[in-house]
Amino acid sequence: MGESHERILQNFLELLWWPHTEGEIDMPGTQLKVIYDEAYLIDYPTASCETPERVAAIMHVLKKHYPVITPRPASEDDILLVHTQHILREVKREPDVFQAAIVAAGGAIMAAELACRGEPTFAAVRPPGHHASPGSHWGFCFFNNVAIAIEKLMQTGKISQALVLDIDLHFGDGTDNFFLDSRGVVVANIQDNSRERFLEKVDFALASHEYDIIAVSAGFDRHVQDWGGTLTTEDYFSIGRRVRNQAATRCDGKYFAVLEGGYNTGVLGENALALCRGMDPEAK
């Protein structure tokens, strides 16, 4: 067993007993919160690259810097805001998948609700969701966490318009499919293999639309040491800071991020931390 694998395994084991708090907690020096639940460590049947160690690597870093809160699972009614009964029944056939997936959707819902109160959050959820469409799913995704969270805000009248900023390596087709005909939700899938043009497109998306909240589909697989080979760790900080600054002036500081892809566990924690520091209202 290599040193890197041993380190990730130790992170995973630490999280199995590490105490975290249900509900809000206070921690000096920051307002940003991290949402996490042990259900995200369930080793359910999926692709070999989409492992519990992904979240373990992230939380090993983030728990040292930010308060952590646990979400409630999403209800079936929440899932049906976006997905068909067929998809719900299909996912329920795999109990481990279903348990992780409803808690992941619940984490995104909590992140969105806290953001509406001016409390930015990063939801370190698993499984990811942006490839889950209303009547189908693929790409390691089962329920569309971000779409469910935004649609619930829309249906309850907490917002009337939103921007979904998807920075994952892969096009978030599920989110795009659901909101395709929406007058109130813009889905900006940022796709470019040039670092400079990618960041320019982030700026354009943030500056070109009206919105009451920003939701970041936070994929880290475009990192220079991941599949995409484009963005640096500092770029994730820069994206987080761009989101924070635009939200402060355009939507009363309402923004949140939800984990999507990212598969190099050796750098995943630091990349997530960089995004969080950029988003953190109190970080300089």
NORGINOR-V701164 format. One record per pair of residues at least 12 apart in sequence whose C-alpha atoms are under 7 Angstrom apart, sorted by the first residue. I is the first residue (numbers start at 0). J is the second residue. D is the distance in whole Angstrom. If there is no record, write none. Layout:
i: [I & I]
j: [J & J]
d: [D & D]
This chain:
i: [7 & 7 & 10 & 10 & 10 & 11 & 11 & 14 & 19 & 19 & 20 & 20 & 20 & 21 & 21 & 22 & 22 & 23 & 24 & 25 & 26 & 28 & 29 & 29 & 30 & 30 & 30 & 30 & 31 & 31 & 31 & 31 & 31 & 32 & 32 & 32 & 32 & 32 & 32 & 33 & 33 & 33 & 33 & 33 & 33 & 33 & 33 & 34 & 34 & 34 & 34 & 34 & 34 & 34 & 34 & 35 & 35 & 35 & 35 & 35 & 35 & 36 & 36 & 38 & 38 & 39 & 39 & 39 & 39 & 41 & 41 & 43 & 43 & 45 & 46 & 48 & 49 & 53 & 53 & 54 & 56 & 56 & 56 & 57 & 57 & 57 & 60 & 60 & 61 & 70 & 70 & 70 & 70 & 71 & 71 & 72 & 72 & 72 & 72 & 73 & 73 & 73 & 73 & 77 & 78 & 80 & 80 & 81 & 81 & 81 & 82 & 82 & 83 & 83 & 86 & 86 & 90 & 99 & 99 & 100 & 100 & 100 & 103 & 103 & 103 & 103 & 104 & 104 & 106 & 106 & 107 & 107 & 107 & 107 & 107 & 108 & 110 & 110 & 111 & 111 & 114 & 114 & 114 & 115 & 117 & 117 & 119 & 119 & 119 & 120 & 120 & 121 & 121 & 121 & 121 & 122 & 122 & 122 & 123 & 123 & 124 & 124 & 126 & 126 & 127 & 127 & 127 & 127 & 127 & 128 & 128 & 128 & 128 & 128 & 128 & 129 & 129 & 129 & 129 & 129 & 130 & 130 & 130 & 130 & 131 & 131 & 132 & 132 & 132 & 132 & 133 & 143 & 145 & 146 & 158 & 159 & 159 & 160 & 160 & 160 & 160 & 161 & 161 & 161 & 161 & 161 & 161 & 161 & 162 & 162 & 162 & 162 & 162 & 162 & 162 & 163 & 163 & 163 & 163 & 163 & 163 & 163 & 164 & 164 & 164 & 164 & 164 & 164 & 165 & 165 & 165 & 165 & 165 & 165 & 166 & 166 & 166 & 166 & 166 & 167 & 167 & 167 & 167 & 167 & 167 & 167 & 167 & 168 & 168 & 168 & 168 & 170 & 171 & 187 & 189 & 192 & 193 & 194 & 194 & 205 & 210 & 211 & 212 & 212 & 212 & 213 & 213 & 213 & 214 & 214 & 214 & 215 & 215 & 215 & 216 & 216 & 216 & 216 & 217 & 217 & 217 & 217 & 218 & 218 & 218 & 218 & 219 & 219 & 219 & 220 & 220 & 220 & 225 & 225 & 232 & 232 & 233 & 235 & 235 & 235 & 236 & 236 & 236 & 236 & 237 & 238 & 238 & 239 & 239 & 239 & 239 & 240 & 240 & 242 & 243]
j: [52 & 56 & 55 & 56 & 59 & 52 & 55 & 55 & 67 & 68 & 67 & 68 & 69 & 68 & 69 & 68 & 69 & 68 & 66 & 66 & 66 & 281 & 279 & 281 & 118 & 279 & 280 & 281 & 65 & 118 & 119 & 120 & 279 & 65 & 66 & 67 & 119 & 120 & 121 & 65 & 66 & 67 & 68 & 120 & 121 & 122 & 123 & 67 & 68 & 69 & 70 & 106 & 121 & 122 & 123 & 67 & 68 & 69 & 122 & 123 & 124 & 69 & 70 & 99 & 102 & 51 & 99 & 124 & 125 & 95 & 99 & 95 & 96 & 139 & 139 & 262 & 139 & 262 & 264 & 123 & 264 & 267 & 268 & 267 & 268 & 271 & 268 & 269 & 272 & 102 & 105 & 106 & 109 & 102 & 105 & 101 & 102 & 104 & 105 & 101 & 102 & 104 & 105 & 147 & 147 & 147 & 150 & 133 & 146 & 147 & 133 & 134 & 133 & 134 & 134 & 135 & 141 & 125 & 126 & 126 & 141 & 142 & 124 & 125 & 126 & 144 & 144 & 147 & 122 & 124 & 122 & 144 & 145 & 148 & 257 & 148 & 122 & 255 & 148 & 255 & 253 & 254 & 255 & 253 & 252 & 253 & 253 & 254 & 255 & 255 & 256 & 255 & 256 & 257 & 275 & 256 & 257 & 258 & 257 & 258 & 257 & 258 & 139 & 140 & 139 & 140 & 258 & 259 & 260 & 140 & 141 & 142 & 143 & 144 & 259 & 143 & 171 & 172 & 173 & 174 & 171 & 172 & 173 & 174 & 143 & 173 & 173 & 174 & 176 & 177 & 177 & 174 & 257 & 174 & 211 & 183 & 211 & 183 & 184 & 210 & 211 & 183 & 184 & 185 & 210 & 211 & 212 & 213 & 184 & 185 & 186 & 210 & 212 & 213 & 214 & 185 & 186 & 187 & 213 & 214 & 215 & 216 & 186 & 187 & 188 & 214 & 215 & 216 & 187 & 188 & 189 & 215 & 216 & 217 & 188 & 189 & 216 & 217 & 218 & 216 & 217 & 218 & 219 & 220 & 221 & 259 & 260 & 218 & 220 & 221 & 227 & 188 & 188 & 204 & 201 & 229 & 229 & 229 & 230 & 245 & 250 & 250 & 250 & 253 & 254 & 253 & 254 & 255 & 254 & 255 & 256 & 255 & 256 & 257 & 256 & 257 & 258 & 259 & 256 & 257 & 258 & 259 & 258 & 259 & 260 & 261 & 260 & 261 & 270 & 260 & 261 & 262 & 262 & 263 & 270 & 273 & 273 & 270 & 273 & 274 & 273 & 274 & 276 & 277 & 277 & 274 & 277 & 274 & 275 & 277 & 278 & 277 & 278 & 278 & 278]
d: [6 & 6 & 6 & 6 & 6 & 6 & 5 & 7 & 6 & 7 & 7 & 5 & 6 & 5 & 5 & 6 & 7 & 6 & 6 & 7 & 6 & 7 & 7 & 6 & 7 & 7 & 6 & 7 & 7 & 7 & 5 & 5 & 5 & 6 & 5 & 6 & 7 & 5 & 6 & 6 & 6 & 5 & 6 & 6 & 5 & 6 & 7 & 6 & 5 & 6 & 7 & 6 & 6 & 5 & 6 & 7 & 6 & 5 & 6 & 6 & 6 & 5 & 7 & 5 & 7 & 7 & 6 & 6 & 5 & 7 & 7 & 5 & 6 & 6 & 7 & 6 & 7 & 7 & 6 & 7 & 6 & 7 & 5 & 6 & 4 & 7 & 6 & 7 & 6 & 7 & 6 & 5 & 6 & 7 & 6 & 5 & 4 & 7 & 5 & 5 & 6 & 6 & 4 & 7 & 7 & 6 & 7 & 6 & 7 & 6 & 4 & 6 & 6 & 6 & 6 & 7 & 7 & 7 & 7 & 6 & 7 & 6 & 5 & 6 & 7 & 7 & 4 & 7 & 6 & 7 & 6 & 6 & 6 & 6 & 6 & 4 & 6 & 6 & 6 & 6 & 5 & 5 & 6 & 6 & 6 & 5 & 7 & 6 & 5 & 5 & 6 & 6 & 5 & 6 & 7 & 6 & 5 & 6 & 6 & 5 & 7 & 6 & 7 & 6 & 7 & 5 & 6 & 5 & 7 & 5 & 6 & 5 & 4 & 5 & 7 & 5 & 5 & 7 & 5 & 6 & 6 & 5 & 4 & 7 & 5 & 5 & 4 & 7 & 6 & 6 & 6 & 7 & 7 & 6 & 6 & 6 & 7 & 4 & 5 & 5 & 5 & 6 & 5 & 6 & 5 & 5 & 5 & 6 & 6 & 5 & 6 & 6 & 6 & 5 & 6 & 6 & 5 & 6 & 6 & 5 & 6 & 7 & 6 & 5 & 6 & 6 & 5 & 6 & 6 & 5 & 6 & 6 & 4 & 6 & 7 & 6 & 6 & 6 & 6 & 7 & 6 & 4 & 6 & 6 & 7 & 7 & 6 & 7 & 6 & 5 & 6 & 6 & 7 & 6 & 7 & 6 & 7 & 6 & 6 & 7 & 6 & 5 & 6 & 5 & 5 & 7 & 5 & 6 & 6 & 5 & 6 & 6 & 4 & 6 & 6 & 5 & 6 & 6 & 6 & 6 & 5 & 5 & 6 & 5 & 4 & 6 & 6 & 4 & 7 & 6 & 4 & 6 & 7 & 6 & 5 & 6 & 7 & 6 & 6 & 5 & 4 & 5 & 6 & 4 & 6 & 7 & 7 & 5 & 7 & 4 & 4 & 4 & 5 & 7 & 5]
